């Protein structure tokens, strides 16, 4: 049973760099944005430690602190940030769109900016969770620098894992690449690059038994599932690159997505196939996935939404 309907000019779903940047622009354009920040506000940056590649922070900043500053900036211009989930949407017909918050609260939104992000897939072993942010990471570009000159491992065999292994190989003394089958999934060009990098050693048919370390990663134990052999390797960093899930399930059936669930937008814009619904950040970007690119796309979404509302008002 739904509660009373609330009419919103601009609804922002998600509270990572894309969502907050969209909120800053939307609020300054007097669109009175209301943000549903989710159950873990701040998105993926809240589970990282130092962020050193976001311009404007010459000494780096902790991910959670950075997202706190984003939130304050969005609120300063009047964004109503709510801790809660948009649990379903109805994009049949034209705006205003009906959406349900927290299973029961009905909202009507003139325009919607989707910034729900993506979540890294994890191996699901207890030591991975225990050491997350203490040497275990799902983003080589974000965290590789902390392991300069050290030995690391990366799990995965797709294009992301190959790209990240190559990136790590430039920074680290040695990279073990842990591949569960006897072949890669990545494109031939990416495989070629990995196999021809002198400090990348690929361990095929290998699975992670445990990541070792108490306060931080000190190594990992791997199992070759063909020979049954166990190998322990000393490591400083352990990267997981086994894919991401875009958080787009509630939009299925309404918005165009690729086969893995990333939202499709008109190139060069944030426009989805539904007029008035815009997408930004990692929910629609499986290639770059950086805080700064997400923030830039959040700005684009707010400007697109503003222009959409202005054009409607002119009719
Ligand atoms: P993919 O889904 O392509 O690959 C995931 C990899 O992780 C697979 O090799 C898979 O193994 C492995 N894996 C999954 N689960 C486990 C597990 N539990 N333990 C060990 N290994 C596991 O994801 P990507 O992120 O690599 O790529 C996503 C998409 O983005 C792809 O379409 C890719 O081509 C594209 N992309 C393109 C780039 C480019 O063009 N520059 C760069 C990055 C991504 P298995 O093979 O055995 O299933």
Boltz pocket constraint, residues with backbone or C-beta under 6 A from the ligand:
constraints:
  - pocket:
      binder: B
      contacts: [[A, 122], [A, 123], [A, 155], [A, 156], [A, 157], [A, 158], [A, 159], [A, 160], [A, 161], [A, 163], [A, 178], [A, 179], [A, 180], [A, 181], [A, 183], [A, 184], [A, 185], [A, 186], [A, 206], [A, 241], [A, 242], [A, 243], [A, 244], [A, 286], [A, 287]]
      max_distance: 6.0
